[in-house]
Amino acid sequence: MLLIDMDSQGSASATVLAEVSKDEPSMAHVLGGRATLTDVIRPSLIEGVWVAPATEELTHAQLTIVSKTGRESILRRALRSVRGYDVAIIDTAPERH
């Protein structure tokens, strides 16, 4: 299973990883085009679960792409290169209405 953390609070990442280092690539790097999804995926503390972590930098990355054409398909395109997972769960920030 692949857990993709798209919430800048990084709660899902913090729950399944021993440490979330700001020095390692994260989903912010994927959104910014500085890393592939494969580059950021790492094993979690739970057997069979891999995670693409989020850090606080994700908020900045999301603001950077807000005016880019095609921003809504960045994750979809990134997922095309990932193989070997039966299920992918995407944790997103709560929506306020």
Backbone as XML, in Angstrom:
<?xml version="1.0"?>
<chain id="A" units="angstrom">
  <residue number="1" name="MET">
    <atom name="N" x="0.835" y="-1.173" z="0.000"/>
    <atom name="CA" x="0.000" y="0.000" z="0.000"/>
    <atom name="C" x="0.885" y="1.244" z="0.000"/>
  </residue>
  <residue number="2" name="LEU">
    <atom name="N" x="0.461" y="2.245" z="-0.741"/>
    <atom name="CA" x="1.170" y="3.513" z="-0.800"/>
    <atom name="C" x="0.307" y="4.591" z="-0.163"/>
  </residue>
  <residue number="3" name="LEU">
    <atom name="N" x="0.872" y="5.305" z="0.780"/>
    <atom name="CA" x="0.198" y="6.427" z="1.436"/>
    <atom name="C" x="0.840" y="7.710" z="0.933"/>
  </residue>
  <residue number="4" name="ILE">
    <atom name="N" x="0.066" y="8.543" z="0.270"/>
    <atom name="CA" x="0.558" y="9.814" z="-0.245"/>
    <atom name="C" x="-0.007" y="10.914" z="0.638"/>
  </residue>
  <residue number="5" name="ASP">
    <atom name="N" x="0.874" y="11.602" z="1.338"/>
    <atom name="CA" x="0.454" y="12.645" z="2.272"/>
    <atom name="C" x="0.458" y="13.989" z="1.556"/>
  </residue>
  <residue number="6" name="MET">
    <atom name="N" x="-0.725" y="14.533" z="1.312"/>
    <atom name="CA" x="-0.872" y="15.824" z="0.639"/>
    <atom name="C" x="-1.403" y="16.890" z="1.595"/>
  </residue>
  <residue number="7" name="ASP">
    <atom name="N" x="-1.219" y="16.674" z="2.879"/>
    <atom name="CA" x="-1.629" y="17.626" z="3.914"/>
    <atom name="C" x="-0.362" y="18.209" z="4.527"/>
  </residue>
  <residue number="8" name="SER">
    <atom name="N" x="-0.192" y="19.523" z="4.444"/>
    <atom name="CA" x="1.046" y="20.155" z="4.918"/>
    <atom name="C" x="1.284" y="19.968" z="6.411"/>
  </residue>
  <residue number="9" name="GLN">
    <atom name="N" x="0.254" y="19.584" z="7.161"/>
    <atom name="CA" x="0.464" y="19.283" z="8.581"/>
    <atom name="C" x="1.282" y="17.998" z="8.735"/>
  </residue>
  <residue number="10" name="GLY">
    <atom name="N" x="1.220" y="17.139" z="7.736"/>
    <atom name="CA" x="2.020" y="15.925" z="7.729"/>
    <atom name="C" x="1.649" y="14.907" z="8.794"/>
  </residue>
  <residue number="11" name="SER">
    <atom name="N" x="0.421" y="14.915" z="9.233"/>
    <atom name="CA" x="-0.001" y="13.987" z="10.297"/>
    <atom name="C" x="0.117" y="12.530" z="9.881"/>
  </residue>
  <residue number="12" name="ALA">
    <atom name="N" x="-0.279" y="12.231" z="8.654"/>
    <atom name="CA" x="-0.179" y="10.841" z="8.184"/>
    <atom name="C" x="1.282" y="10.402" z="8.144"/>
  </residue>
  <residue number="13" name="SER">
    <atom name="N" x="2.159" y="11.281" z="7.660"/>
    <atom name="CA" x="3.590" y="10.965" z="7.605"/>
    <atom name="C" x="4.146" y="10.733" z="9.002"/>
  </residue>
  <residue number="14" name="ALA">
    <atom name="N" x="3.804" y="11.620" z="9.923"/>
    <atom name="CA" x="4.309" y="11.517" z="11.294"/>
    <atom name="C" x="3.819" y="10.249" z="11.981"/>
  </residue>
  <residue number="15" name="THR">
    <atom name="N" x="2.651" y="9.780" z="11.592"/>
    <atom name="CA" x="2.077" y="8.584" z="12.198"/>
    <atom name="C" x="2.802" y="7.309" z="11.769"/>
  </residue>
  <residue number="16" name="VAL">
    <atom name="N" x="3.257" y="7.256" z="10.515"/>
    <atom name="CA" x="3.822" y="6.001" z="10.003"/>
    <atom name="C" x="5.331" y="6.033" z="9.782"/>
  </residue>
  <residue number="17" name="LEU">
    <atom name="N" x="5.972" y="7.164" z="10.001"/>
    <atom name="CA" x="7.429" y="7.269" z="9.856"/>
    <atom name="C" x="8.069" y="7.563" z="11.200"/>
  </residue>
  <residue number="18" name="ALA">
    <atom name="N" x="9.263" y="7.044" z="11.413"/>
    <atom name="CA" x="9.985" y="7.328" z="12.656"/>
    <atom name="C" x="10.367" y="8.801" z="12.713"/>
  </residue>
  <residue number="19" name="GLU">
    <atom name="N" x="10.721" y="9.354" z="11.545"/>
    <atom name="CA" x="11.124" y="10.757" z="11.479"/>
    <atom name="C" x="10.808" y="11.282" z="10.081"/>
  </residue>
  <residue number="20" name="VAL">
    <atom name="N" x="10.363" y="12.520" z="10.014"/>
    <atom name="CA" x="10.149" y="13.182" z="8.735"/>
    <atom name="C" x="11.183" y="14.294" z="8.656"/>
  </residue>
  <residue number="21" name="SER">
    <atom name="N" x="12.191" y="14.068" z="7.832"/>
    <atom name="CA" x="13.286" y="15.020" z="7.712"/>
    <atom name="C" x="12.976" y="16.063" z="6.641"/>
  </residue>
  <residue number="22" name="LYS">
    <atom name="N" x="13.211" y="17.310" z="6.962"/>
    <atom name="CA" x="13.006" y="18.387" z="5.991"/>
    <atom name="C" x="14.086" y="18.374" z="4.918"/>
  </residue>
  <residue number="23" name="ASP">
    <atom name="N" x="15.156" y="17.616" z="5.149"/>
    <atom name="CA" x="16.255" y="17.547" z="4.184"/>
    <atom name="C" x="16.002" y="16.518" z="3.075"/>
  </residue>
  <residue number="24" name="GLU">
    <atom name="N" x="15.051" y="15.630" z="3.283"/>
    <atom name="CA" x="14.755" y="14.605" z="2.286"/>
    <atom name="C" x="13.626" y="15.079" z="1.380"/>
  </residue>
  <residue number="25" name="PRO">
    <atom name="N" x="13.589" y="14.579" z="0.137"/>
    <atom name="CA" x="12.521" y="14.991" z="-0.771"/>
    <atom name="C" x="11.146" y="14.595" z="-0.238"/>
  </residue>
  <residue number="26" name="SER">
    <atom name="N" x="10.167" y="15.424" z="-0.528"/>
    <atom name="CA" x="8.801" y="15.200" z="-0.052"/>
    <atom name="C" x="7.828" y="15.526" z="-1.181"/>
  </residue>
  <residue number="27" name="MET">
    <atom name="N" x="6.555" y="15.477" z="-0.887"/>
    <atom name="CA" x="5.539" y="15.795" z="-1.887"/>
    <atom name="C" x="5.663" y="17.244" z="-2.359"/>
  </residue>
  <residue number="28" name="ALA">
    <atom name="N" x="6.212" y="18.123" z="-1.562"/>
    <atom name="CA" x="6.447" y="19.497" z="-2.002"/>
    <atom name="C" x="7.399" y="19.501" z="-3.197"/>
  </residue>
  <residue number="29" name="HIS">
    <atom name="N" x="8.386" y="18.640" z="-3.167"/>
    <atom name="CA" x="9.336" y="18.541" z="-4.274"/>
    <atom name="C" x="8.669" y="17.987" z="-5.528"/>
  </residue>
  <residue number="30" name="VAL">
    <atom name="N" x="7.743" y="17.058" z="-5.342"/>
    <atom name="CA" x="7.016" y="16.497" z="-6.490"/>
    <atom name="C" x="6.162" y="17.593" z="-7.130"/>
  </residue>
  <residue number="31" name="LEU">
    <atom name="N" x="5.423" y="18.348" z="-6.325"/>
    <atom name="CA" x="4.585" y="19.412" z="-6.867"/>
    <atom name="C" x="5.415" y="20.482" z="-7.570"/>
  </residue>
  <residue number="32" name="GLY">
    <atom name="N" x="6.584" y="20.748" z="-7.039"/>
    <atom name="CA" x="7.451" y="21.770" z="-7.616"/>
    <atom name="C" x="8.280" y="21.280" z="-8.780"/>
  </residue>
  <residue number="33" name="GLY">
    <atom name="N" x="8.180" y="19.994" z="-9.125"/>
    <atom name="CA" x="8.919" y="19.452" z="-10.245"/>
    <atom name="C" x="10.387" y="19.188" z="-9.955"/>
  </residue>
  <residue number="34" name="ARG">
    <atom name="N" x="10.755" y="19.168" z="-8.667"/>
    <atom name="CA" x="12.155" y="18.941" z="-8.291"/>
    <atom name="C" x="12.447" y="17.488" z="-7.949"/>
  </residue>
  <residue number="35" name="ALA">
    <atom name="N" x="11.419" y="16.648" z="-7.938"/>
    <atom name="CA" x="11.593" y="15.220" z="-7.650"/>
    <atom name="C" x="10.424" y="14.463" z="-8.262"/>
  </residue>
  <residue number="36" name="THR">
    <atom name="N" x="10.640" y="13.175" z="-8.500"/>
    <atom name="CA" x="9.546" y="12.325" z="-8.957"/>
    <atom name="C" x="8.887" y="11.704" z="-7.727"/>
  </residue>
  <residue number="37" name="LEU">
    <atom name="N" x="7.723" y="11.172" z="-7.919"/>
    <atom name="CA" x="7.053" y="10.492" z="-6.813"/>
    <atom name="C" x="7.894" y="9.311" z="-6.331"/>
  </residue>
  <residue number="38" name="THR">
    <atom name="N" x="8.516" y="8.603" z="-7.248"/>
    <atom name="CA" x="9.381" y="7.478" z="-6.886"/>
    <atom name="C" x="10.537" y="7.941" z="-6.001"/>
  </residue>
  <residue number="39" name="ASP">
    <atom name="N" x="11.045" y="9.152" z="-6.239"/>
    <atom name="CA" x="12.147" y="9.696" z="-5.437"/>
    <atom name="C" x="11.774" y="9.897" z="-3.970"/>
  </residue>
  <residue number="40" name="VAL">
    <atom name="N" x="10.503" y="10.187" z="-3.695"/>
    <atom name="CA" x="10.119" y="10.552" z="-2.327"/>
    <atom name="C" x="9.545" y="9.392" z="-1.520"/>
  </residue>
  <residue number="41" name="ILE">
    <atom name="N" x="9.171" y="8.317" z="-2.175"/>
    <atom name="CA" x="8.549" y="7.185" z="-1.468"/>
    <atom name="C" x="9.582" y="6.478" z="-0.601"/>
  </residue>
  <residue number="42" name="ARG">
    <atom name="N" x="9.186" y="6.213" z="0.645"/>
    <atom name="CA" x="10.074" y="5.481" z="1.561"/>
    <atom name="C" x="9.254" y="4.523" z="2.420"/>
  </residue>
  <residue number="43" name="PRO">
    <atom name="N" x="9.911" y="3.493" z="2.953"/>
    <atom name="CA" x="9.178" y="2.526" z="3.784"/>
    <atom name="C" x="8.730" y="3.164" z="5.095"/>
  </residue>
  <residue number="44" name="SER">
    <atom name="N" x="7.600" y="2.702" z="5.571"/>
    <atom name="CA" x="7.087" y="3.201" z="6.849"/>
    <atom name="C" x="7.423" y="2.210" z="7.965"/>
  </residue>
  <residue number="45" name="LEU">
    <atom name="N" x="6.953" y="2.506" z="9.146"/>
    <atom name="CA" x="7.131" y="1.618" z="10.290"/>
    <atom name="C" x="6.190" y="0.411" z="10.225"/>
  </residue>
  <residue number="46" name="ILE">
    <atom name="N" x="5.219" y="0.473" z="9.326"/>
    <atom name="CA" x="4.227" y="-0.592" z="9.190"/>
    <atom name="C" x="4.585" y="-1.449" z="7.984"/>
  </residue>
  <residue number="47" name="GLU">
    <atom name="N" x="4.723" y="-2.734" z="8.202"/>
    <atom name="CA" x="5.100" y="-3.642" z="7.126"/>
    <atom name="C" x="4.109" y="-3.552" z="5.967"/>
  </residue>
  <residue number="48" name="GLY">
    <atom name="N" x="4.630" y="-3.431" z="4.760"/>
    <atom name="CA" x="3.793" y="-3.384" z="3.566"/>
    <atom name="C" x="3.237" y="-2.012" z="3.239"/>
  </residue>
  <residue number="49" name="VAL">
    <atom name="N" x="3.561" y="-1.024" z="4.060"/>
    <atom name="CA" x="3.078" y="0.342" z="3.819"/>
    <atom name="C" x="4.267" y="1.225" z="3.486"/>
  </residue>
  <residue number="50" name="TRP">
    <atom name="N" x="4.165" y="1.907" z="2.359"/>
    <atom name="CA" x="5.169" y="2.861" z="1.909"/>
    <atom name="C" x="4.528" y="4.232" z="1.908"/>
  </residue>
  <residue number="51" name="VAL">
    <atom name="N" x="5.331" y="5.273" z="2.116"/>
    <atom name="CA" x="4.753" y="6.611" z="2.242"/>
    <atom name="C" x="5.529" y="7.631" z="1.414"/>
  </residue>
  <residue number="52" name="ALA">
    <atom name="N" x="4.772" y="8.527" z="0.804"/>
    <atom name="CA" x="5.321" y="9.713" z="0.151"/>
    <atom name="C" x="4.977" y="10.854" z="1.110"/>
  </residue>
  <residue number="53" name="PRO">
    <atom name="N" x="5.941" y="11.306" z="1.912"/>
    <atom name="CA" x="5.634" y="12.196" z="3.020"/>
    <atom name="C" x="5.392" y="13.652" z="2.620"/>
  </residue>
  <residue number="54" name="ALA">
    <atom name="N" x="4.729" y="14.342" z="3.526"/>
    <atom name="CA" x="4.512" y="15.788" z="3.406"/>
    <atom name="C" x="5.286" y="16.484" z="4.509"/>
  </residue>
  <residue number="55" name="THR">
    <atom name="N" x="5.699" y="17.683" z="4.222"/>
    <atom name="CA" x="6.312" y="18.553" z="5.226"/>
    <atom name="C" x="5.607" y="19.900" z="5.150"/>
  </residue>
  <residue number="56" name="GLU">
    <atom name="N" x="5.968" y="20.803" z="6.033"/>
    <atom name="CA" x="5.364" y="22.137" z="6.028"/>
    <atom name="C" x="5.621" y="22.869" z="4.714"/>
  </residue>
  <residue number="57" name="GLU">
    <atom name="N" x="6.673" y="22.470" z="4.015"/>
    <atom name="CA" x="7.022" y="23.085" z="2.729"/>
    <atom name="C" x="5.929" y="22.869" z="1.670"/>
  </residue>
  <residue number="58" name="LEU">
    <atom name="N" x="5.040" y="21.912" z="1.917"/>
    <atom name="CA" x="3.969" y="21.620" z="0.973"/>
    <atom name="C" x="3.057" y="22.822" z="0.772"/>
  </residue>
  <residue number="59" name="THR">
    <atom name="N" x="2.806" y="23.582" z="1.805"/>
    <atom name="CA" x="1.962" y="24.774" z="1.689"/>
    <atom name="C" x="2.559" y="25.745" z="0.683"/>
  </residue>
  <residue number="60" name="HIS">
    <atom name="N" x="3.845" y="25.991" z="0.787"/>
    <atom name="CA" x="4.520" y="26.899" z="-0.139"/>
    <atom name="C" x="4.448" y="26.357" z="-1.573"/>
  </residue>
  <residue number="61" name="ALA">
    <atom name="N" x="4.655" y="25.061" z="-1.734"/>
    <atom name="CA" x="4.599" y="24.445" z="-3.063"/>
    <atom name="C" x="3.211" y="24.588" z="-3.668"/>
  </residue>
  <residue number="62" name="GLN">
    <atom name="N" x="2.181" y="24.403" z="-2.851"/>
    <atom name="CA" x="0.813" y="24.531" z="-3.340"/>
    <atom name="C" x="0.520" y="25.969" z="-3.772"/>
  </residue>
  <residue number="63" name="LEU">
    <atom name="N" x="1.020" y="26.937" z="-3.038"/>
    <atom name="CA" x="0.822" y="28.344" z="-3.401"/>
    <atom name="C" x="1.598" y="28.701" z="-4.667"/>
  </residue>
  <residue number="64" name="THR">
    <atom name="N" x="2.738" y="28.072" z="-4.857"/>
    <atom name="CA" x="3.569" y="28.334" z="-6.035"/>
    <atom name="C" x="2.890" y="27.858" z="-7.312"/>
  </residue>
  <residue number="65" name="ILE">
    <atom name="N" x="2.160" y="26.753" z="-7.244"/>
    <atom name="CA" x="1.547" y="26.197" z="-8.456"/>
    <atom name="C" x="0.123" y="26.688" z="-8.695"/>
  </residue>
  <residue number="66" name="VAL">
    <atom name="N" x="-0.418" y="27.492" z="-7.812"/>
    <atom name="CA" x="-1.833" y="27.877" z="-7.902"/>
    <atom name="C" x="-2.194" y="28.517" z="-9.242"/>
  </residue>
  <residue number="67" name="SER">
    <atom name="N" x="-1.281" y="29.206" z="-9.863"/>
    <atom name="CA" x="-1.593" y="29.866" z="-11.134"/>
    <atom name="C" x="-1.100" y="29.090" z="-12.355"/>
  </residue>
  <residue number="68" name="LYS">
    <atom name="N" x="-0.510" y="27.925" z="-12.140"/>
    <atom name="CA" x="0.016" y="27.138" z="-13.256"/>
    <atom name="C" x="-1.093" y="26.370" z="-13.969"/>
  </residue>
  <residue number="69" name="THR">
    <atom name="N" x="-1.046" y="26.387" z="-15.274"/>
    <atom name="CA" x="-1.968" y="25.602" z="-16.077"/>
    <atom name="C" x="-1.633" y="24.125" z="-15.887"/>
  </residue>
  <residue number="70" name="GLY">
    <atom name="N" x="-2.647" y="23.308" z="-15.660"/>
    <atom name="CA" x="-2.456" y="21.873" z="-15.496"/>
    <atom name="C" x="-2.087" y="21.446" z="-14.086"/>
  </residue>
  <residue number="71" name="ARG">
    <atom name="N" x="-2.154" y="22.365" z="-13.133"/>
    <atom name="CA" x="-1.762" y="22.026" z="-11.757"/>
    <atom name="C" x="-2.599" y="20.898" z="-11.172"/>
  </residue>
  <residue number="72" name="GLU">
    <atom name="N" x="-3.851" y="20.802" z="-11.621"/>
    <atom name="CA" x="-4.735" y="19.776" z="-11.075"/>
    <atom name="C" x="-4.348" y="18.368" z="-11.517"/>
  </residue>
  <residue number="73" name="SER">
    <atom name="N" x="-3.445" y="18.255" z="-12.480"/>
    <atom name="CA" x="-3.056" y="16.926" z="-12.940"/>
    <atom name="C" x="-1.617" y="16.551" z="-12.567"/>
  </residue>
  <residue number="74" name="ILE">
    <atom name="N" x="-0.952" y="17.349" z="-11.743"/>
    <atom name="CA" x="0.432" y="17.052" z="-11.355"/>
    <atom name="C" x="0.523" y="15.698" z="-10.659"/>
  </residue>
  <residue number="75" name="LEU">
    <atom name="N" x="-0.332" y="15.462" z="-9.691"/>
    <atom name="CA" x="-0.284" y="14.195" z="-8.960"/>
    <atom name="C" x="-0.655" y="13.021" z="-9.866"/>
  </residue>
  <residue number="76" name="ARG">
    <atom name="N" x="-1.646" y="13.217" z="-10.707"/>
    <atom name="CA" x="-2.054" y="12.150" z="-11.629"/>
    <atom name="C" x="-0.890" y="11.753" z="-12.534"/>
  </residue>
  <residue number="77" name="ARG">
    <atom name="N" x="-0.192" y="12.741" z="-13.067"/>
    <atom name="CA" x="0.964" y="12.449" z="-13.920"/>
    <atom name="C" x="2.075" y="11.772" z="-13.120"/>
  </residue>
  <residue number="78" name="ALA">
    <atom name="N" x="2.281" y="12.217" z="-11.886"/>
    <atom name="CA" x="3.314" y="11.613" z="-11.038"/>
    <atom name="C" x="3.006" y="10.152" z="-10.738"/>
  </residue>
  <residue number="79" name="LEU">
    <atom name="N" x="1.741" y="9.832" z="-10.568"/>
    <atom name="CA" x="1.334" y="8.458" z="-10.260"/>
    <atom name="C" x="1.574" y="7.501" z="-11.426"/>
  </residue>
  <residue number="80" name="ARG">
    <atom name="N" x="1.639" y="8.009" z="-12.632"/>
    <atom name="CA" x="1.847" y="7.146" z="-13.807"/>
    <atom name="C" x="3.173" y="6.392" z="-13.751"/>
  </residue>
  <residue number="81" name="SER">
    <atom name="N" x="4.161" y="6.956" z="-13.090"/>
    <atom name="CA" x="5.484" y="6.328" z="-13.058"/>
    <atom name="C" x="5.661" y="5.356" z="-11.893"/>
  </residue>
  <residue number="82" name="VAL">
    <atom name="N" x="4.672" y="5.233" z="-11.058"/>
    <atom name="CA" x="4.785" y="4.401" z="-9.857"/>
    <atom name="C" x="4.129" y="3.042" z="-10.097"/>
  </residue>
  <residue number="83" name="ARG">
    <atom name="N" x="4.871" y="1.997" z="-9.794"/>
    <atom name="CA" x="4.372" y="0.628" z="-9.971"/>
    <atom name="C" x="4.615" y="-0.172" z="-8.692"/>
  </residue>
  <residue number="84" name="GLY">
    <atom name="N" x="3.840" y="-1.248" z="-8.528"/>
    <atom name="CA" x="4.100" y="-2.181" z="-7.445"/>
    <atom name="C" x="3.229" y="-2.018" z="-6.213"/>
  </residue>
  <residue number="85" name="TYR">
    <atom name="N" x="2.218" y="-1.164" z="-6.285"/>
    <atom name="CA" x="1.328" y="-0.970" z="-5.139"/>
    <atom name="C" x="-0.087" y="-1.352" z="-5.557"/>
  </residue>
  <residue number="86" name="ASP">
    <atom name="N" x="-0.753" y="-2.117" z="-4.702"/>
    <atom name="CA" x="-2.128" y="-2.518" z="-4.985"/>
    <atom name="C" x="-3.111" y="-1.385" z="-4.713"/>
  </residue>
  <residue number="87" name="VAL">
    <atom name="N" x="-2.779" y="-0.569" z="-3.710"/>
    <atom name="CA" x="-3.678" y="0.499" z="-3.275"/>
    <atom name="C" x="-2.859" y="1.746" z="-2.990"/>
  </residue>
  <residue number="88" name="ALA">
    <atom name="N" x="-3.404" y="2.891" z="-3.354"/>
    <atom name="CA" x="-2.801" y="4.169" z="-2.972"/>
    <atom name="C" x="-3.854" y="4.980" z="-2.234"/>
  </residue>
  <residue number="89" name="ILE">
    <atom name="N" x="-3.492" y="5.451" z="-1.059"/>
    <atom name="CA" x="-4.373" y="6.303" z="-0.263"/>
    <atom name="C" x="-3.760" y="7.696" z="-0.252"/>
  </residue>
  <residue number="90" name="ILE">
    <atom name="N" x="-4.575" y="8.690" z="-0.562"/>
    <atom name="CA" x="-4.105" y="10.071" z="-0.590"/>
    <atom name="C" x="-4.759" y="10.816" z="0.563"/>
  </residue>
  <residue number="91" name="ASP">
    <atom name="N" x="-3.925" y="11.277" z="1.483"/>
    <atom name="CA" x="-4.403" y="12.045" z="2.633"/>
    <atom name="C" x="-4.341" y="13.525" z="2.249"/>
  </residue>
  <residue number="92" name="THR">
    <atom name="N" x="-5.477" y="14.183" z="2.267"/>
    <atom name="CA" x="-5.535" y="15.602" z="1.913"/>
    <atom name="C" x="-5.917" y="16.438" z="3.127"/>
  </residue>
  <residue number="93" name="ALA">
    <atom name="N" x="-5.705" y="17.724" z="3.010"/>
    <atom name="CA" x="-6.093" y="18.643" z="4.076"/>
    <atom name="C" x="-7.612" y="18.729" z="4.139"/>
  </residue>
  <residue number="94" name="PRO">
    <atom name="N" x="-8.150" y="18.986" z="5.320"/>
    <atom name="CA" x="-9.610" y="19.155" z="5.412"/>
    <atom name="C" x="-10.051" y="20.398" z="4.648"/>
  </residue>
  <residue number="95" name="GLU">
    <atom name="N" x="-11.199" y="20.314" z="4.055"/>
    <atom name="CA" x="-11.765" y="21.440" z="3.309"/>
    <atom name="C" x="-12.671" y="22.262" z="4.224"/>
  </residue>
  <residue number="96" name="ARG">
    <atom name="N" x="-12.595" y="23.536" z="4.046"/>
    <atom name="CA" x="-13.491" y="24.439" z="4.793"/>
    <atom name="C" x="-14.488" y="25.025" z="3.816"/>
  </residue>
  <residue number="97" name="HIS">
    <atom name="N" x="-15.747" y="24.963" z="4.164"/>
    <atom name="CA" x="-16.803" y="25.493" z="3.285"/>
    <atom name="C" x="-17.549" y="26.595" z="3.992"/>
  </residue>
</chain>
